[in-house]
Amino acid sequence: MVTGMFSAKIYHMEQQEILVLDGTQGFLPGTAAIQRICSRGLGVGLDRVILFTGTEQHPSFRAYTTDGVETELTSADMRVLARSQYDIEVRFTNYFIGVLRELDAAAEEQATA
């Protein structure tokens, strides 16, 4: 039974699929989670992830590669953020968010071991 969902939007820009997530909704993915989300075999299959981490009054964003590495926002990212309509909306179940959190926790534990 699905008890809740987390919405995100996928945009197509310059032959890339870019996911925009609202990181203020209680889930801020780490490196392992971003890698899984971007995976074409196990996740959604993306080229970049942009996280909204600010407020309506003070918007801020973080961009990540498929490897989960934070990078500077590109001109394509800025054009995506300027668009008013989305191409595809995806919804992550609480179960999938739980899997992503477990991946991040395991990766963090492994990094500190």
C-alpha positions as CSV (number, residue, x, y, z in Angstrom):
1,M,0.0,0.0,0.0
2,V,1.4,3.4,-1.0
3,T,1.0,5.8,2.0
4,G,2.6,8.9,0.5
5,M,4.5,10.3,-2.4
6,F,7.3,12.8,-3.0
7,S,6.8,14.8,-6.2
8,A,9.6,15.9,-8.6
9,K,9.7,17.2,-12.1
10,I,11.8,16.1,-15.0
11,Y,12.7,18.5,-17.7
12,H,14.3,17.9,-21.1
13,M,16.9,20.5,-22.0
14,E,19.7,20.2,-24.5
15,Q,19.3,16.5,-24.9
16,Q,19.5,16.0,-21.1
17,E,17.0,14.8,-18.6
18,I,17.1,17.0,-15.5
19,L,15.2,16.3,-12.3
20,V,14.2,19.1,-10.1
21,L,13.5,18.2,-6.5
22,D,12.2,20.3,-3.7
23,G,14.7,19.5,-0.9
24,T,12.6,21.4,1.6
25,Q,9.9,18.7,1.7
26,G,11.7,16.6,4.2
27,F,14.0,14.6,1.9
28,L,17.4,15.9,0.9
29,P,19.2,13.2,-1.0
30,G,22.9,12.4,-0.5
31,T,25.4,11.1,-3.0
32,A,24.2,7.4,-3.0
33,A,20.5,8.5,-3.4
34,I,21.3,10.8,-6.3
35,Q,23.3,8.0,-8.0
36,R,20.3,5.6,-7.6
37,I,17.8,8.2,-8.8
38,C,20.0,8.9,-11.9
39,S,20.5,5.2,-12.6
40,R,18.8,4.1,-15.8
41,G,18.5,0.5,-14.5
42,L,17.5,1.0,-10.9
43,G,16.2,4.6,-10.7
44,V,14.5,7.1,-12.9
45,G,17.3,7.5,-15.4
46,L,18.6,11.1,-15.5
47,D,21.5,13.2,-16.5
48,R,21.4,15.8,-13.7
49,V,19.6,16.6,-10.5
50,I,18.8,20.1,-9.2
51,L,17.7,20.5,-5.6
52,F,15.7,23.5,-4.4
53,T,17.1,24.2,-0.9
54,G,15.9,27.7,-0.3
55,T,12.7,29.5,0.5
56,E,10.2,31.4,-1.8
57,Q,11.8,34.6,-0.5
58,H,15.4,33.4,-0.8
59,P,15.6,30.7,-3.5
60,S,18.7,28.6,-3.7
61,F,19.6,25.6,-5.7
62,R,22.3,22.8,-5.8
63,A,23.1,20.9,-9.0
64,Y,24.5,17.3,-9.0
65,T,25.9,15.0,-11.7
66,T,24.8,11.4,-12.1
67,D,27.8,10.5,-9.8
68,G,26.2,12.6,-7.0
69,V,28.9,15.2,-7.2
70,E,27.7,18.8,-6.6
71,T,28.5,21.1,-9.5
72,E,27.8,24.7,-10.5
73,L,24.5,25.5,-12.1
74,T,24.9,25.5,-15.9
75,S,23.1,27.7,-18.4
76,A,20.9,24.7,-19.2
77,D,20.0,24.4,-15.5
78,M,19.1,28.0,-15.4
79,R,16.8,27.7,-18.4
80,V,15.1,24.7,-16.8
81,L,14.5,26.7,-13.6
82,A,13.1,29.5,-15.7
83,R,10.5,27.3,-17.4
84,S,7.0,27.5,-16.1
85,Q,5.7,24.1,-17.2
86,Y,7.2,20.7,-16.6
87,D,7.7,18.0,-19.1
88,I,7.1,15.0,-16.8
89,E,6.1,14.8,-13.2
90,V,7.3,11.7,-11.2
91,R,6.2,10.7,-7.7
92,F,8.5,8.8,-5.4
93,T,6.8,6.5,-2.9
94,N,7.7,6.5,0.7
95,Y,9.2,3.1,0.2
96,F,11.6,4.4,-2.5
97,I,12.5,7.4,-0.4
98,G,13.3,4.8,2.4
99,V,15.5,2.9,0.1
100,L,17.3,6.1,-0.9
101,R,17.8,7.0,2.8
102,E,19.2,3.5,3.5
103,L,21.7,3.9,0.6
104,D,22.9,7.2,1.9
105,A,23.3,5.9,5.4
106,A,25.2,2.9,4.2
107,A,27.5,5.0,2.0
108,E,28.1,7.4,4.9
109,E,28.9,4.5,7.2
110,Q,31.3,3.0,4.7
111,A,33.0,6.4,4.2
112,T,33.7,6.7,7.9
113,A,34.8,3.1,8.4
